[in-house]
Amino acid sequence: MQQPAPPLATIATALRRERERVGISIAELARRAGLAKSTLSQLEAGSGNPSIETLWSLGVALGVPFSRLVEPPPSQVRVIRAGEGPRLLADKSVYAATLLAAGSAHARRDLYVLELEPGTPREAEAHIPGSVEHLVCAAGRIRTGPEGEEVDLGPGDYVTFPGDVPHRYEALEPSWAVLVMEHV
C-alpha cells in the first residue's frame, strides 16, 4: 500500500475550529489526547504526518467524530473517484481508511472505504460514547469486532458492533470493506 499524503490543510483548519469551539488551549488538547504539544502545534500549522490513531485520539479529546477532522468543506455535488479522497493509514497495521461522506450535525453518520492487508491487526481504541460501527466486507476476508467477540466476514457479509469499546480489524487476506460509523 503506498503512503498517501493526508489532507493536511483540512486537518489544520478543523483542529483549530474544533479546539476553539471547545474553548481549550493547544496544551490542554495535547494533554487530553496524550500527544506532545509540539505535535499538535505542527498539525494546526498544516505540517506533520498524522496517523489514524492520532486523529482518533484528537477526535475523542474534542468529543467529535474522526470525520469532522478530515472532511473537506461540502459542495452540492461531490464525486470521489476510486483511489481518491482523504485517505489515512494506521501506525502499526496495513490499514487505510478513506472518508467518503461525513454526516451532518443532525445525522451523525460517516461513510468510509477500508483497505486492509494481512499482517498486524488494527487495534482500535474506543471512539466517542455511543459510536456504532456497521461493516460490509466487499472483497477478501476480515476478522473484526470488539475484543473477545471478533467474527470472520467474507464478501457480502455484514456486522455491527459498538465502536465505543476497544475493537480490531484484521485482514485474513487482501480485503476492502465499507464502514458506516454512527455517532449517537
DRENPA-3360 file (N, C-alpha, C; in nm, 2 decimals, always signed):
BEGIN
1 = MQQPAPPL = +0.08/-0.12/+0.00/+0.00/+0.00/+0.00/+0.09/+0.12/+0.00 ~ +0.07/+0.21/-0.10/+0.15/+0.33/-0.10/+0.11/+0.43/+0.00 ~ +0.20/+0.51/+0.05/+0.17/+0.61/+0.15/+0.12/+0.74/+0.09 ~ -0.01/+0.77/+0.11/-0.07/+0.89/+0.05/-0.04/+1.01/+0.15 ~ -0.05/+1.13/+0.09/-0.04/+1.25/+0.17/-0.17/+1.27/+0.24 ~ -0.18/+1.29/+0.37/-0.30/+1.32/+0.44/-0.35/+1.46/+0.40 ~ -0.48/+1.49/+0.42/-0.53/+1.62/+0.38/-0.50/+1.73/+0.49 ~ -0.37/+1.77/+0.49/-0.32/+1.85/+0.60/-0.39/+1.98/+0.62;
9 = ATIATALR = -0.42/+2.05/+0.51/-0.49/+2.18/+0.52/-0.62/+2.17/+0.59 ~ -0.70/+2.06/+0.55/-0.83/+2.04/+0.60/-0.82/+2.00/+0.75 ~ -0.72/+1.92/+0.79/-0.70/+1.88/+0.93/-0.66/+2.00/+1.01 ~ -0.57/+2.08/+0.96/-0.53/+2.20/+1.04/-0.64/+2.29/+1.07 ~ -0.72/+2.32/+0.97/-0.84/+2.41/+0.98/-0.94/+2.35/+1.08 ~ -0.97/+2.22/+1.07/-1.06/+2.15/+1.15/-1.02/+2.15/+1.30 ~ -0.89/+2.12/+1.32/-0.84/+2.11/+1.46/-0.85/+2.25/+1.53 ~ -0.81/+2.35/+1.46/-0.83/+2.49/+1.52/-0.97/+2.52/+1.55;
17 = RERERVGI = -1.06/+2.49/+1.45/-1.20/+2.52/+1.46/-1.26/+2.44/+1.58 ~ -1.24/+2.32/+1.59/-1.29/+2.23/+1.70/-1.23/+2.27/+1.83 ~ -1.10/+2.29/+1.84/-1.04/+2.33/+1.96/-1.09/+2.46/+2.02 ~ -1.11/+2.56/+1.93/-1.17/+2.69/+1.97/-1.31/+2.67/+2.01 ~ -1.39/+2.58/+1.94/-1.53/+2.56/+1.97/-1.54/+2.51/+2.12 ~ -1.45/+2.42/+2.16/-1.45/+2.36/+2.29/-1.39/+2.47/+2.39 ~ -1.31/+2.56/+2.34/-1.25/+2.66/+2.43/-1.13/+2.62/+2.51 ~ -1.04/+2.54/+2.45/-0.93/+2.49/+2.52/-0.80/+2.53/+2.44;
25 = SIAELARR = -0.69/+2.53/+2.51/-0.56/+2.57/+2.45/-0.50/+2.45/+2.38 ~ -0.40/+2.48/+2.30/-0.33/+2.37/+2.23/-0.27/+2.27/+2.34 ~ -0.21/+2.33/+2.45/-0.15/+2.25/+2.55/-0.26/+2.16/+2.62 ~ -0.38/+2.21/+2.64/-0.48/+2.13/+2.71/-0.53/+2.02/+2.61 ~ -0.55/+2.05/+2.48/-0.59/+1.95/+2.39/-0.48/+1.84/+2.38 ~ -0.36/+1.88/+2.37/-0.25/+1.78/+2.36/-0.25/+1.69/+2.49 ~ -0.27/+1.75/+2.60/-0.28/+1.67/+2.73/-0.39/+1.57/+2.72 ~ -0.51/+1.61/+2.68/-0.63/+1.53/+2.67/-0.61/+1.41/+2.57;
33 = AGLAKSTL = -0.54/+1.44/+2.46/-0.53/+1.34/+2.36/-0.40/+1.26/+2.38 ~ -0.32/+1.29/+2.48/-0.20/+1.21/+2.50/-0.09/+1.23/+2.40 ~ -0.09/+1.36/+2.34/+0.01/+1.39/+2.24/+0.11/+1.50/+2.29 ~ +0.22/+1.51/+2.22/+0.31/+1.62/+2.25/+0.25/+1.75/+2.20 ~ +0.27/+1.86/+2.28/+0.22/+1.99/+2.23/+0.28/+2.03/+2.10 ~ +0.40/+2.00/+2.08/+0.47/+2.03/+1.95/+0.40/+1.96/+1.83 ~ +0.36/+1.83/+1.86/+0.29/+1.76/+1.75/+0.16/+1.82/+1.71 ~ +0.09/+1.86/+1.81/-0.04/+1.93/+1.79/-0.02/+2.07/+1.72;
41 = SQLEAGSG = +0.08/+2.14/+1.76/+0.12/+2.27/+1.70/+0.15/+2.25/+1.55 ~ +0.22/+2.14/+1.52/+0.26/+2.12/+1.38/+0.13/+2.09/+1.30 ~ +0.04/+2.01/+1.36/-0.08/+1.97/+1.29/-0.17/+2.09/+1.26 ~ -0.18/+2.18/+1.36/-0.26/+2.30/+1.34/-0.19/+2.40/+1.24 ~ -0.06/+2.38/+1.22/+0.01/+2.47/+1.13/+0.01/+2.40/+0.99 ~ -0.05/+2.29/+0.97/-0.06/+2.22/+0.84/+0.06/+2.14/+0.80 ~ +0.14/+2.10/+0.90/+0.25/+2.01/+0.87/+0.24/+1.89/+0.95 ~ +0.34/+1.80/+0.94/+0.33/+1.67/+1.01/+0.27/+1.56/+0.93;
49 = NPSIETLW = +0.26/+1.45/+0.98/+0.20/+1.33/+0.91/+0.12/+1.25/+1.01 ~ +0.00/+1.30/+1.04/-0.09/+1.24/+1.14/-0.14/+1.10/+1.10 ~ -0.14/+1.01/+1.19/-0.19/+0.87/+1.17/-0.34/+0.87/+1.21 ~ -0.40/+0.76/+1.17/-0.54/+0.74/+1.21/-0.55/+0.75/+1.36 ~ -0.46/+0.68/+1.43/-0.46/+0.68/+1.58/-0.45/+0.82/+1.64 ~ -0.36/+0.90/+1.58/-0.35/+1.04/+1.63/-0.48/+1.12/+1.62 ~ -0.54/+1.11/+1.50/-0.66/+1.18/+1.47/-0.78/+1.13/+1.55 ~ -0.79/+1.00/+1.57/-0.89/+0.94/+1.66/-0.88/+1.00/+1.80;
57 = SLGVALGV = -0.76/+1.00/+1.85/-0.73/+1.05/+1.99/-0.78/+1.19/+2.00 ~ -0.75/+1.27/+1.90/-0.79/+1.41/+1.90/-0.94/+1.43/+1.89 ~ -1.00/+1.34/+1.81/-1.15/+1.35/+1.80/-1.21/+1.31/+1.93 ~ -1.16/+1.21/+2.00/-1.22/+1.17/+2.13/-1.20/+1.28/+2.23 ~ -1.08/+1.34/+2.23/-1.05/+1.45/+2.32/-1.14/+1.57/+2.29 ~ -1.18/+1.59/+2.17/-1.26/+1.71/+2.13/-1.41/+1.67/+2.14 ~ -1.44/+1.54/+2.15/-1.58/+1.50/+2.15/-1.65/+1.51/+2.02 ~ -1.57/+1.48/+1.91/-1.62/+1.49/+1.77/-1.59/+1.36/+1.70;
65 = PFSRLVEP = -1.66/+1.33/+1.60/-1.63/+1.21/+1.51/-1.50/+1.24/+1.44 ~ -1.42/+1.14/+1.41/-1.30/+1.14/+1.33/-1.32/+1.22/+1.20 ~ -1.43/+1.20/+1.14/-1.46/+1.26/+1.01/-1.46/+1.41/+1.01 ~ -1.50/+1.47/+1.12/-1.50/+1.61/+1.13/-1.36/+1.67/+1.12 ~ -1.26/+1.59/+1.14/-1.12/+1.64/+1.14/-1.06/+1.63/+1.00 ~ -1.12/+1.54/+0.91/-1.06/+1.52/+0.78/-1.15/+1.55/+0.66 ~ -1.28/+1.58/+0.69/-1.38/+1.61/+0.58/-1.36/+1.75/+0.52 ~ -1.34/+1.76/+0.39/-1.32/+1.89/+0.33/-1.46/+1.96/+0.33;
73 = PPSQVRVI = -1.46/+2.09/+0.31/-1.59/+2.17/+0.30/-1.68/+2.11/+0.20 ~ -1.81/+2.10/+0.23/-1.91/+2.03/+0.14/-1.94/+2.12/+0.01 ~ -1.98/+2.05/-0.09/-2.04/+2.12/-0.21/-2.17/+2.04/-0.24 ~ -2.25/+2.09/-0.34/-2.38/+2.03/-0.36/-2.36/+1.90/-0.43 ~ -2.27/+1.89/-0.53/-2.24/+1.76/-0.60/-2.10/+1.72/-0.57 ~ -2.08/+1.60/-0.52/-1.95/+1.56/-0.48/-1.92/+1.42/-0.54 ~ -1.81/+1.40/-0.61/-1.77/+1.27/-0.66/-1.64/+1.24/-0.61 ~ -1.62/+1.12/-0.56/-1.49/+1.08/-0.52/-1.46/+0.95/-0.60;
81 = RAGEGPRL = -1.36/+0.97/-0.68/-1.32/+0.86/-0.77/-1.24/+0.75/-0.69 ~ -1.25/+0.63/-0.74/-1.17/+0.52/-0.68/-1.03/+0.56/-0.66 ~ -0.97/+0.55/-0.55/-0.83/+0.58/-0.52/-0.81/+0.72/-0.48 ~ -0.92/+0.80/-0.47/-0.91/+0.94/-0.43/-0.98/+0.96/-0.30 ~ -0.97/+1.08/-0.24/-1.04/+1.11/-0.12/-0.94/+1.12/+0.00 ~ -0.98/+1.17/+0.11/-0.89/+1.18/+0.22/-0.86/+1.04/+0.28 ~ -0.74/+0.99/+0.26/-0.70/+0.85/+0.29/-0.59/+0.86/+0.39 ~ -0.61/+0.79/+0.50/-0.51/+0.79/+0.61/-0.48/+0.64/+0.65;
89 = LADKSVYA = -0.35/+0.63/+0.69/-0.30/+0.49/+0.72/-0.29/+0.48/+0.87 ~ -0.30/+0.36/+0.92/-0.27/+0.32/+1.06/-0.12/+0.32/+1.09 ~ -0.09/+0.34/+1.21/+0.06/+0.33/+1.25/+0.12/+0.19/+1.25 ~ +0.04/+0.09/+1.30/+0.11/-0.04/+1.32/+0.05/-0.15/+1.24 ~ -0.04/-0.12/+1.15/-0.10/-0.23/+1.07/-0.12/-0.17/+0.93 ~ -0.14/-0.26/+0.83/-0.16/-0.22/+0.69/-0.31/-0.20/+0.68 ~ -0.36/-0.08/+0.71/-0.50/-0.05/+0.72/-0.51/+0.10/+0.67 ~ -0.60/+0.12/+0.58/-0.62/+0.26/+0.53/-0.77/+0.28/+0.53;
97 = ATLLAAGS = -0.81/+0.40/+0.57/-0.95/+0.45/+0.57/-0.96/+0.57/+0.49 ~ -1.06/+0.56/+0.39/-1.09/+0.68/+0.31/-1.23/+0.72/+0.34 ~ -1.24/+0.85/+0.39/-1.37/+0.90/+0.42/-1.44/+0.94/+0.29 ~ -1.56/+0.89/+0.27/-1.64/+0.92/+0.16/-1.74/+1.03/+0.19 ~ -1.80/+1.02/+0.31/-1.90/+1.12/+0.34/-1.91/+1.13/+0.49 ~ -1.92/+1.25/+0.54/-1.94/+1.27/+0.69/-2.08/+1.32/+0.71 ~ -2.14/+1.27/+0.82/-2.28/+1.31/+0.85/-2.28/+1.46/+0.89 ~ -2.40/+1.51/+0.89/-2.42/+1.65/+0.94/-2.43/+1.65/+1.09;
105 = AHARRDLY = -2.45/+1.76/+1.15/-2.47/+1.77/+1.29/-2.59/+1.70/+1.34 ~ -2.69/+1.68/+1.25/-2.82/+1.61/+1.28/-2.82/+1.47/+1.25 ~ -2.74/+1.43/+1.15/-2.73/+1.29/+1.11/-2.58/+1.25/+1.13 ~ -2.54/+1.21/+1.25/-2.40/+1.18/+1.27/-2.36/+1.04/+1.23 ~ -2.34/+1.03/+1.09/-2.30/+0.91/+1.03/-2.19/+0.94/+0.93 ~ -2.09/+0.86/+0.93/-1.97/+0.88/+0.84/-1.96/+0.75/+0.76 ~ -1.92/+0.77/+0.63/-1.91/+0.66/+0.54/-1.76/+0.65/+0.50 ~ -1.70/+0.53/+0.51/-1.56/+0.51/+0.47/-1.55/+0.38/+0.38;
113 = VLELEPGT = -1.44/+0.38/+0.31/-1.39/+0.26/+0.24/-1.26/+0.22/+0.31 ~ -1.25/+0.10/+0.35/-1.14/+0.05/+0.42/-1.06/-0.04/+0.33 ~ -0.93/-0.03/+0.34/-0.84/-0.13/+0.26/-0.75/-0.19/+0.37 ~ -0.75/-0.32/+0.37/-0.67/-0.40/+0.47/-0.58/-0.50/+0.40 ~ -0.46/-0.52/+0.46/-0.37/-0.62/+0.41/-0.34/-0.71/+0.53 ~ -0.31/-0.84/+0.51/-0.27/-0.93/+0.62/-0.15/-0.88/+0.69 ~ -0.14/-0.91/+0.81/-0.02/-0.87/+0.89/-0.07/-0.83/+1.03 ~ -0.02/-0.73/+1.09/-0.06/-0.68/+1.22/-0.20/-0.62/+1.22;
121 = PREAEAHI = -0.29/-0.67/+1.30/-0.42/-0.62/+1.31/-0.43/-0.48/+1.35 ~ -0.53/-0.41/+1.31/-0.56/-0.27/+1.36/-0.63/-0.28/+1.49 ~ -0.57/-0.24/+1.60/-0.63/-0.24/+1.73/-0.69/-0.10/+1.75 ~ -0.82/-0.09/+1.75/-0.88/+0.05/+1.76/-0.92/+0.07/+1.90 ~ -0.89/+0.19/+1.95/-0.94/+0.22/+2.09/-1.08/+0.26/+2.08 ~ -1.15/+0.27/+2.19/-1.29/+0.31/+2.20/-1.30/+0.45/+2.14 ~ -1.41/+0.47/+2.06/-1.44/+0.60/+2.00/-1.53/+0.68/+2.09 ~ -1.58/+0.79/+2.05/-1.67/+0.87/+2.14/-1.79/+0.79/+2.18;
129 = PGSVEHLV = -1.84/+0.81/+2.30/-1.95/+0.73/+2.36/-2.07/+0.73/+2.26 ~ -2.13/+0.61/+2.25/-2.25/+0.60/+2.16/-2.22/+0.56/+2.02 ~ -2.09/+0.55/+1.98/-2.05/+0.51/+1.85/-2.09/+0.37/+1.82 ~ -2.14/+0.35/+1.70/-2.17/+0.21/+1.65/-2.11/+0.20/+1.51 ~ -2.05/+0.08/+1.49/-1.99/+0.06/+1.36/-2.07/-0.05/+1.28 ~ -2.09/-0.02/+1.15/-2.16/-0.11/+1.06/-2.06/-0.14/+0.95 ~ -2.02/-0.26/+0.92/-1.92/-0.30/+0.82/-1.98/-0.40/+0.73 ~ -1.95/-0.38/+0.60/-1.99/-0.48/+0.49/-1.85/-0.51/+0.42;
137 = CAAGRIRT = -1.82/-0.64/+0.43/-1.70/-0.69/+0.36/-1.73/-0.69/+0.21 ~ -1.65/-0.62/+0.13/-1.68/-0.62/-0.02/-1.59/-0.72/-0.09 ~ -1.47/-0.74/-0.04/-1.38/-0.84/-0.10/-1.28/-0.89/+0.00 ~ -1.24/-1.01/-0.01/-1.14/-1.07/+0.08/-1.21/-1.13/+0.21 ~ -1.13/-1.14/+0.31/-1.18/-1.19/+0.44/-1.13/-1.11/+0.55 ~ -1.22/-1.07/+0.65/-1.18/-0.98/+0.75/-1.23/-1.04/+0.89 ~ -1.15/-1.03/+0.99/-1.19/-1.06/+1.13/-1.20/-0.93/+1.20 ~ -1.32/-0.91/+1.26/-1.34/-0.78/+1.32/-1.44/-0.79/+1.44;
145 = GPEGEEVD = -1.44/-0.69/+1.52/-1.54/-0.68/+1.63/-1.47/-0.64/+1.76 ~ -1.55/-0.63/+1.87/-1.50/-0.59/+2.00/-1.40/-0.70/+2.05 ~ -1.31/-0.67/+2.13/-1.22/-0.76/+2.19/-1.29/-0.88/+2.25 ~ -1.26/-1.00/+2.21/-1.32/-1.12/+2.26/-1.45/-1.16/+2.19 ~ -1.50/-1.08/+2.10/-1.62/-1.11/+2.02/-1.60/-1.09/+1.87 ~ -1.48/-1.11/+1.82/-1.45/-1.09/+1.68/-1.52/-1.20/+1.60 ~ -1.56/-1.16/+1.48/-1.62/-1.25/+1.38/-1.55/-1.24/+1.25 ~ -1.55/-1.35/+1.17/-1.49/-1.35/+1.04/-1.60/-1.32/+0.94;
153 = LGPGDYVT = -1.56/-1.23/+0.84/-1.65/-1.19/+0.74/-1.59/-1.22/+0.60 ~ -1.68/-1.26/+0.51/-1.64/-1.28/+0.37/-1.72/-1.18/+0.28 ~ -1.70/-1.18/+0.15/-1.77/-1.09/+0.06/-1.92/-1.09/+0.08 ~ -1.97/-0.97/+0.10/-2.12/-0.95/+0.12/-2.16/-0.96/+0.26 ~ -2.08/-1.01/+0.35/-2.12/-1.03/+0.49/-2.12/-0.89/+0.56 ~ -2.21/-0.88/+0.66/-2.23/-0.75/+0.73/-2.22/-0.78/+0.88 ~ -2.16/-0.69/+0.96/-2.16/-0.69/+1.10/-2.18/-0.55/+1.16 ~ -2.24/-0.55/+1.28/-2.25/-0.42/+1.35/-2.20/-0.45/+1.49;
161 = FPGDVPHR = -2.14/-0.35/+1.55/-2.09/-0.36/+1.69/-2.06/-0.23/+1.75 ~ -2.06/-0.22/+1.89/-2.03/-0.09/+1.95/-1.89/-0.04/+1.91 ~ -1.88/+0.08/+1.87/-1.75/+0.14/+1.84/-1.69/+0.21/+1.96 ~ -1.76/+0.22/+2.07/-1.71/+0.29/+2.19/-1.65/+0.20/+2.29 ~ -1.60/+0.08/+2.24/-1.52/-0.01/+2.32/-1.40/-0.05/+2.23 ~ -1.29/-0.10/+2.29/-1.18/-0.14/+2.21/-1.22/-0.25/+2.11 ~ -1.17/-0.24/+1.99/-1.21/-0.34/+1.88/-1.10/-0.35/+1.78 ~ -1.11/-0.44/+1.69/-1.00/-0.47/+1.60/-1.05/-0.50/+1.46;
169 = YEALEPSW = -0.96/-0.48/+1.36/-0.98/-0.51/+1.22/-0.85/-0.59/+1.18 ~ -0.88/-0.71/+1.13/-0.76/-0.80/+1.08/-0.80/-0.85/+0.95 ~ -0.71/-0.83/+0.85/-0.73/-0.88/+0.72/-0.67/-1.03/+0.72 ~ -0.76/-1.12/+0.68/-0.71/-1.26/+0.67/-0.66/-1.28/+0.53 ~ -0.69/-1.19/+0.44/-0.63/-1.19/+0.30/-0.65/-1.05/+0.25 ~ -0.59/-1.00/+0.14/-0.61/-0.87/+0.10/-0.76/-0.84/+0.09 ~ -0.81/-0.73/+0.15/-0.95/-0.71/+0.16/-0.99/-0.56/+0.15 ~ -1.11/-0.53/+0.12/-1.17/-0.40/+0.13/-1.31/-0.41/+0.18;
177 = AVLVMEHV = -1.36/-0.30/+0.24/-1.49/-0.31/+0.31/-1.55/-0.16/+0.31 ~ -1.67/-0.16/+0.33/-1.74/-0.03/+0.35/-1.78/-0.02/+0.50 ~ -1.75/+0.09/+0.56/-1.78/+0.11/+0.70/-1.87/+0.23/+0.72 ~ -1.98/+0.21/+0.79/-2.06/+0.33/+0.83/-2.05/+0.34/+0.98 ~ -2.00/+0.46/+1.02/-1.98/+0.49/+1.16/-2.09/+0.58/+1.21 ~ -2.17/+0.53/+1.31/-2.28/+0.61/+1.36/-2.23/+0.67/+1.49 ~ -2.26/+0.80/+1.51/-2.23/+0.87/+1.64/-2.36/+0.92/+1.70 ~ -2.40/+0.86/+1.81/-2.53/+0.89/+1.87/-2.52/+1.03/+1.94;
% end
